[in-house]
Amino acid sequence: MEANGYSDPFVKICLKPDMGKKAKNKTQIKKKTLNPEFNEEFSYEIKHAELAKKTLDISVWDYDIGKSNDYIVENRGGCQLGISAKGERLKHWYECLKNKDKKIERWHTLLNENHVTSD
């Protein structure tokens, strides 16, 4: 949260191990809000067999003009989906792997986890 009581959040998504620039995406910045909604879709060109070895890293950041962006923490801010995930996140990943070329949507709690670095 900025001094004005708001944040300018955006989401970064990275498919790891990193495949270079084509593995990274980010949403538009939502100005002056603490309750953003990101209704954006991203896709990756990857062989289905390779997907099982990847992790999808999702992190929420606060955009700052003229300085580095802040990772949003306080028990929220990131989520990882992949073979090393646990609980509902692992179940979601398996469901995605099982249903090739099908959109599988789920809500996940954001946690203070490892995340992609700020650009």
Residue, then its C-alpha position, 0 to 999 in steps of 0.5 A: m500500500e502506498a502513502n495514499g492508502y492504495s496500491d497499483p497492482f499487477v500480476k506476473i506469470c512465469l513458466k519455470p524453469d525459465m524459457g526466456k522472454k516467451a515464458k514471462n507475461k504480466t497483466q495491465i496495472k490496476k491503478k489505485t486499488l486494494n481489490p484488483e480484478f485481473n480478467e486476462e488470459f495468457s497461453y504458452e507454446i509448449k509440448h504437453a510432455e514438457l509441461a509436467k516438468k514446469t512450474l507456473d509462478i504467479s506473483v502480485w506486484d505494486y507498480d512504482i514509478g521511478k523505482s523498483n516495483d514492490y512484491i506484495v506480501e503480508n500472507r499474500g502475493g504469490c502462488q505456484l502451480g506445478i509438480s512440487a505444489k501441495g493440496e488444491r494447487l497440485k490438484h489443479w496442476y494434475e487436472c490441467l495436465k490430464n485435460k490437454d487443450k482445455k481451460i481449467e479455472r480455479w481460485h487459489t490463495l496467494l501466499n508469501e512464496n518464492h516469486v519472479t523478480s521485478d523488472 
